[in-house]
Amino acid sequence: MNRRSGGRWIVATLACAIVLAMISAPGAQETTTTTTPAPSPSPTPAESEAAGEAVEAEVKLATPEEFRSYLEAQKAAIAREREALFALRAEVKKEVERLQALQTQLDARMTEIDVEYDKRIKKLTQTYNAMSPEEAKAQLVNLEEGLMLRVIAGMKPKDQAAILALFPPAEAARIAEKLLKKTN
């Protein structure tokens, strides 16, 4: 909250306090509910006296000392809330920094894992490249499909063609489509 909005809040609070003081004063409702007085006969001395008491009651509710005291109390409350907000902001900032550091560590670790996994896939691909196409096909069909596709995708086109030729045509077409999607 900046200084202006804090000042506006104080002004709004003061306006509410004054209105409440006026409303709660006996006989003050009649004077505050109409904006222009309706023409009426001259007030009786008793009515004039009651109106004077209402004004006096307003003055007693909002003496300058009481008003100053009220303002000081409001200032102190706002200052306490402001300090509490600054403390919370500092805590939130520290937590965000801690979480960002954790995110950076996680990202680095995930990159390491991906690099290691890619190395293992490459080594596995080399192993299947060393086999005959018949042996490689017999082994590949037992792998999880995603792993099988990664291994085949890592092979030389000549080896891929030799292995796919051993699959039934419909299955070879399905594998080829998935390899195409995987590379795109």
C-alpha positions as a Markdown table, in Angstrom:
| # | Residue | x | y | z |
|---|---|---|---|---|
| 1 | Met | 0.0 | 0.0 | 0.0 |
| 2 | Asn | 1.5 | 3.4 | -1.0 |
| 3 | Arg | 1.1 | 6.6 | 1.0 |
| 4 | Arg | -1.8 | 7.9 | -1.1 |
| 5 | Ser | -4.0 | 4.8 | -0.7 |
| 6 | Gly | -3.1 | 4.8 | 3.0 |
| 7 | Gly | -4.2 | 8.4 | 3.3 |
| 8 | Arg | -7.4 | 7.6 | 1.4 |
| 9 | Trp | -8.1 | 4.8 | 3.8 |
| 10 | Ile | -7.7 | 7.1 | 6.8 |
| 11 | Val | -9.9 | 9.8 | 5.2 |
| 12 | Ala | -12.6 | 7.1 | 4.4 |
| 13 | Thr | -12.4 | 5.8 | 8.0 |
| 14 | Leu | -12.7 | 9.3 | 9.4 |
| 15 | Ala | -15.7 | 10.0 | 7.2 |
| 16 | Cys | -17.4 | 6.8 | 8.4 |
| 17 | Ala | -16.6 | 7.7 | 12.0 |
| 18 | Ile | -18.1 | 11.2 | 11.6 |
| 19 | Val | -21.2 | 9.8 | 9.9 |
| 20 | Leu | -21.6 | 7.2 | 12.6 |
| 21 | Ala | -21.2 | 9.9 | 15.3 |
| 22 | Met | -23.9 | 12.0 | 13.6 |
| 23 | Ile | -26.3 | 9.1 | 13.2 |
| 24 | Ser | -25.9 | 7.8 | 16.7 |
| 25 | Ala | -26.5 | 11.3 | 18.2 |
| 26 | Pro | -30.1 | 11.7 | 19.6 |
| 27 | Gly | -32.2 | 13.7 | 17.2 |
| 28 | Ala | -29.4 | 13.9 | 14.6 |
| 29 | Gln | -31.2 | 11.6 | 12.2 |
| 30 | Glu | -33.7 | 14.2 | 11.3 |
| 31 | Thr | -30.9 | 16.7 | 10.4 |
| 32 | Thr | -28.8 | 14.2 | 8.4 |
| 33 | Thr | -31.5 | 12.5 | 6.4 |
| 34 | Thr | -32.7 | 15.5 | 4.5 |
| 35 | Thr | -30.3 | 17.6 | 2.4 |
| 36 | Thr | -32.5 | 20.7 | 2.3 |
| 37 | Pro | -34.8 | 21.5 | 5.1 |
| 38 | Ala | -38.4 | 21.4 | 4.3 |
| 39 | Pro | -40.4 | 24.5 | 5.0 |
| 40 | Ser | -41.9 | 24.1 | 8.4 |
| 41 | Pro | -43.4 | 26.2 | 11.1 |
| 42 | Ser | -40.9 | 27.9 | 13.5 |
| 43 | Pro | -39.6 | 25.4 | 16.0 |
| 44 | Thr | -40.9 | 25.6 | 19.5 |
| 45 | Pro | -38.4 | 26.4 | 22.3 |
| 46 | Ala | -38.4 | 22.7 | 23.3 |
| 47 | Glu | -37.5 | 21.7 | 19.8 |
| 48 | Ser | -34.8 | 24.3 | 19.5 |
| 49 | Glu | -33.3 | 23.1 | 22.8 |
| 50 | Ala | -33.4 | 19.4 | 21.6 |
| 51 | Ala | -31.7 | 20.4 | 18.4 |
| 52 | Gly | -29.0 | 22.2 | 20.4 |
| 53 | Glu | -28.5 | 19.1 | 22.5 |
| 54 | Ala | -28.0 | 17.1 | 19.3 |
| 55 | Val | -25.3 | 19.5 | 18.1 |
| 56 | Glu | -23.7 | 19.5 | 21.5 |
| 57 | Ala | -23.8 | 15.6 | 21.5 |
| 58 | Glu | -22.0 | 15.6 | 18.1 |
| 59 | Val | -19.4 | 18.0 | 19.5 |
| 60 | Lys | -18.9 | 15.8 | 22.6 |
| 61 | Leu | -18.5 | 12.7 | 20.4 |
| 62 | Ala | -15.9 | 14.3 | 18.1 |
| 63 | Thr | -13.8 | 16.7 | 20.1 |
| 64 | Pro | -10.5 | 17.6 | 18.5 |
| 65 | Glu | -8.6 | 15.7 | 21.2 |
| 66 | Glu | -10.7 | 12.6 | 20.7 |
| 67 | Phe | -10.4 | 12.9 | 17.0 |
| 68 | Arg | -6.6 | 13.3 | 17.2 |
| 69 | Ser | -6.5 | 10.3 | 19.5 |
| 70 | Tyr | -8.6 | 8.3 | 17.1 |
| 71 | Leu | -6.3 | 9.3 | 14.2 |
| 72 | Glu | -3.2 | 8.4 | 16.2 |
| 73 | Ala | -4.7 | 5.0 | 17.0 |
| 74 | Gln | -5.5 | 4.4 | 13.4 |
| 75 | Lys | -2.0 | 5.5 | 12.3 |
| 76 | Ala | -0.5 | 3.1 | 14.8 |
| 77 | Ala | -2.7 | 0.2 | 13.6 |
| 78 | Ile | -1.8 | 1.0 | 10.0 |
| 79 | Ala | 1.9 | 1.1 | 10.9 |
| 80 | Arg | 1.6 | -2.3 | 12.6 |
| 81 | Glu | -0.2 | -3.8 | 9.7 |
| 82 | Arg | 2.4 | -2.4 | 7.3 |
| 83 | Glu | 5.3 | -3.9 | 9.3 |
| 84 | Ala | 3.5 | -7.2 | 9.4 |
| 85 | Leu | 3.0 | -7.0 | 5.6 |
| 86 | Phe | 6.7 | -6.2 | 5.1 |
| 87 | Ala | 7.6 | -9.2 | 7.2 |
| 88 | Leu | 5.3 | -11.5 | 5.3 |
| 89 | Arg | 6.6 | -10.1 | 2.0 |
| 90 | Ala | 10.2 | -10.9 | 3.1 |
| 91 | Glu | 9.1 | -14.5 | 4.1 |
| 92 | Val | 7.4 | -15.0 | 0.8 |
| 93 | Lys | 10.4 | -13.7 | -1.1 |
| 94 | Lys | 12.7 | -16.1 | 0.8 |
| 95 | Glu | 10.4 | -19.0 | 0.1 |
| 96 | Val | 10.2 | -18.1 | -3.7 |
| 97 | Glu | 14.0 | -17.9 | -3.8 |
| 98 | Arg | 14.2 | -21.3 | -2.1 |
| 99 | Leu | 11.7 | -22.9 | -4.5 |
| 100 | Gln | 13.5 | -21.4 | -7.5 |
| 101 | Ala | 16.8 | -22.8 | -6.3 |
| 102 | Leu | 15.1 | -26.2 | -5.9 |
| 103 | Gln | 13.6 | -25.9 | -9.4 |
| 104 | Thr | 17.0 | -25.2 | -10.9 |
| 105 | Gln | 18.5 | -28.2 | -9.1 |
| 106 | Leu | 15.6 | -30.4 | -10.3 |
| 107 | Asp | 16.0 | -29.1 | -13.9 |
| 108 | Ala | 19.8 | -29.8 | -13.8 |
| 109 | Arg | 19.2 | -33.3 | -12.4 |
| 110 | Met | 16.5 | -34.1 | -15.0 |
| 111 | Thr | 18.9 | -33.0 | -17.7 |
| 112 | Glu | 21.6 | -35.3 | -16.3 |
| 113 | Ile | 19.1 | -38.2 | -16.2 |
| 114 | Asp | 18.0 | -37.5 | -19.8 |
| 115 | Val | 21.6 | -37.4 | -21.0 |
| 116 | Glu | 22.4 | -40.7 | -19.1 |
| 117 | Tyr | 19.3 | -42.3 | -20.6 |
| 118 | Asp | 20.2 | -41.2 | -24.1 |
| 119 | Lys | 23.7 | -42.7 | -23.6 |
| 120 | Arg | 22.1 | -46.0 | -22.5 |
| 121 | Ile | 19.7 | -46.0 | -25.4 |
| 122 | Lys | 22.6 | -45.4 | -27.8 |
| 123 | Lys | 24.6 | -48.3 | -26.3 |
| 124 | Leu | 21.6 | -50.6 | -26.5 |
| 125 | Thr | 21.1 | -49.5 | -30.1 |
| 126 | Gln | 24.7 | -50.4 | -30.9 |
| 127 | Thr | 24.1 | -53.8 | -29.3 |
| 128 | Tyr | 21.1 | -54.5 | -31.5 |
| 129 | Asn | 23.0 | -53.2 | -34.5 |
| 130 | Ala | 25.6 | -55.9 | -33.8 |
| 131 | Met | 22.9 | -58.7 | -34.0 |
| 132 | Ser | 21.5 | -60.2 | -37.1 |
| 133 | Pro | 18.2 | -58.6 | -38.2 |
| 134 | Glu | 16.4 | -61.9 | -37.2 |
| 135 | Glu | 17.9 | -61.9 | -33.7 |
| 136 | Ala | 17.3 | -58.2 | -33.2 |
| 137 | Lys | 13.6 | -58.5 | -34.3 |
| 138 | Ala | 13.1 | -61.4 | -31.9 |
| 139 | Gln | 14.5 | -59.3 | -29.0 |
| 140 | Leu | 12.8 | -56.0 | -30.0 |
| 141 | Val | 9.3 | -57.4 | -29.9 |
| 142 | Asn | 9.7 | -58.2 | -26.2 |
| 143 | Leu | 10.6 | -54.6 | -25.3 |
| 144 | Glu | 8.2 | -52.0 | -24.2 |
| 145 | Glu | 6.9 | -50.2 | -27.4 |
| 146 | Gly | 8.4 | -46.8 | -26.6 |
| 147 | Leu | 11.8 | -48.3 | -25.9 |
| 148 | Met | 11.6 | -50.5 | -29.0 |
| 149 | Leu | 10.8 | -47.4 | -31.1 |
| 150 | Arg | 13.7 | -45.4 | -29.6 |
| 151 | Val | 16.1 | -48.3 | -30.4 |
| 152 | Ile | 14.9 | -48.7 | -34.0 |
| 153 | Ala | 15.0 | -44.9 | -34.4 |
| 154 | Gly | 18.7 | -44.9 | -33.4 |
| 155 | Met | 19.7 | -47.5 | -35.9 |
| 156 | Lys | 21.1 | -46.9 | -39.3 |
| 157 | Pro | 18.4 | -46.8 | -42.1 |
| 158 | Lys | 19.8 | -50.0 | -43.6 |
| 159 | Asp | 19.4 | -51.9 | -40.3 |
| 160 | Gln | 16.0 | -50.4 | -39.7 |
| 161 | Ala | 14.8 | -51.6 | -43.1 |
| 162 | Ala | 16.2 | -55.1 | -42.5 |
| 163 | Ile | 14.4 | -55.4 | -39.2 |
| 164 | Leu | 11.1 | -53.9 | -40.4 |
| 165 | Ala | 11.1 | -56.3 | -43.3 |
| 166 | Leu | 10.8 | -59.1 | -40.9 |
| 167 | Phe | 7.6 | -57.8 | -39.3 |
| 168 | Pro | 4.2 | -58.5 | -40.9 |
| 169 | Pro | 3.3 | -55.7 | -43.3 |
| 170 | Ala | 0.6 | -54.1 | -41.2 |
| 171 | Glu | 2.8 | -54.1 | -38.1 |
| 172 | Ala | 5.8 | -52.8 | -40.0 |
| 173 | Ala | 3.5 | -49.9 | -41.3 |
| 174 | Arg | 2.3 | -49.2 | -37.8 |
| 175 | Ile | 5.9 | -49.1 | -36.4 |
| 176 | Ala | 7.0 | -46.9 | -39.3 |
| 177 | Glu | 4.2 | -44.4 | -38.6 |
| 178 | Lys | 5.1 | -44.3 | -35.0 |
| 179 | Leu | 8.8 | -43.7 | -35.9 |
| 180 | Leu | 7.7 | -40.9 | -38.2 |
| 181 | Lys | 5.7 | -39.3 | -35.4 |
| 182 | Lys | 8.5 | -39.8 | -32.9 |
| 183 | Thr | 11.0 | -38.0 | -35.1 |
| 184 | Asn | 8.6 | -35.0 | -35.8 |
